């Protein structure tokens, strides 16, 4: 209800950054679908792909067990 356009448009991720009072460039999104990764990147955020191998993402992991704070910190340094 809060966003007009669905993924792959960035509206959802931009809205999330706004709610957190953060710049999109200071945010990281995690998605398991190409449309989600596209939306994250269009929003200007770092993207982690789960169970999805795509050059669009800043990082790809095999499954959610690899999602750690250390990984997020490393991706944000890219």
C-alpha positions in Angstrom: 0.0 0.0 0.0 2.9 2.4 0.7 4.6 2.0 -2.7 3.2 2.4 -6.2 5.4 0.3 -8.4 6.4 -3.3 -7.8 9.9 -4.8 -8.2 12.0 -4.4 -10.3 11.2 -0.8 -9.7 13.1 0.5 -6.6 10.1 2.0 -4.8 10.0 -0.6 -2.0 13.7 -0.3 -1.2 13.6 3.5 -1.3 10.7 3.5 1.0 12.5 1.2 3.4 15.5 3.5 3.4 13.2 6.5 4.1 11.6 4.7 7.0 15.1 4.0 8.5 16.1 7.6 7.8 19.1 6.4 5.8 20.6 7.2 2.5 20.0 4.4 0.0 23.8 4.3 -0.6 24.2 3.3 3.1 21.8 0.4 2.8 22.1 -3.2 1.8 19.3 -5.4 0.4 19.0 -9.2 0.3 17.0 -10.9 -2.4 16.4 -14.3 -3.9 14.9 -13.1 -7.2 16.4 -11.2 -10.1 13.6 -8.6 -10.0 14.5 -7.9 -6.4 18.2 -7.5 -7.1 17.4 -5.2 -10.0 15.2 -3.1 -7.7 17.9 -2.9 -5.0 20.5 -1.7 -7.5 18.1 0.8 -9.1 17.6 2.2 -5.5 21.4 2.7 -5.3 22.0 0.1 -2.6 24.4 -2.8 -2.3 22.8 -6.1 -3.2 23.3 -9.6 -1.9 21.7 -12.4 -3.9 20.7 -15.6 -2.2 20.4 -18.9 -4.2 20.9 -16.8 -7.4 24.0 -16.3 -9.4 23.9 -12.9 -11.1 26.6 -10.3 -11.9 24.1 -7.6 -11.0 24.6 -8.4 -7.3 27.5 -7.2 -5.2 27.7 -10.6 -3.7 26.1 -14.0 -4.2 25.6 -16.7 -1.6 24.4 -20.2 -1.9 21.8 -20.0 0.9 20.7 -17.9 3.8 23.1 -19.7 6.2 25.8 -17.6 4.6 24.1 -14.3 5.6 26.3 -13.0 8.4 27.0 -9.6 9.9 30.6 -10.0 8.7 29.5 -10.6 5.1 27.2 -7.5 5.3 30.1 -5.4 6.6 32.4 -6.7 3.8 29.8 -6.0 1.1 29.3 -2.4 2.4 33.0 -1.8 2.0 32.9 -2.6 -1.8 
